[in-house]
Amino acid sequence: MLGKIKILAFDELGDTLQGITDGYIYATVVQDPYNFGYRSMELLNALSKGDRSQIPANKIIYIPERVINKDNVKAFWDDMNKKLGKK
């Protein structure tokens, strides 16, 4: 059914990224766990110093999702591997 059915996935598993690279998967929607952790540590550091200025009025800190497809899969995968210390 390759070429007839478009497969969309969720998250950045290696098999999913390889499927995008190989053309079996059209795209995947990924969260950003690196920035979840990074922003959490920034906020906790500020709070430990009594600084609450980084907390928005609505108390929601939005970290955007991303859509990964054939156009950006290589750059995404390279960046992810770099952050994981794999390259």
Number of C-alpha atoms within 10 A of each C-alpha: 6 9 10 6 10 13 15 16 18 13 16 19 13 10 10 19 25 16 18 24 18 11 16 18 22 20 24 22 14 16 16 14 11 12 12 14 11 11 15 13 12 11 17 15 12 15 14 9 9 9 12 12 10 14 13 9 8 6 8 8 13 7 12 10 12 13 15 24 20 16 11 13 19 16 12 16 17 13 14 16 12 11 11 10 8 9 9
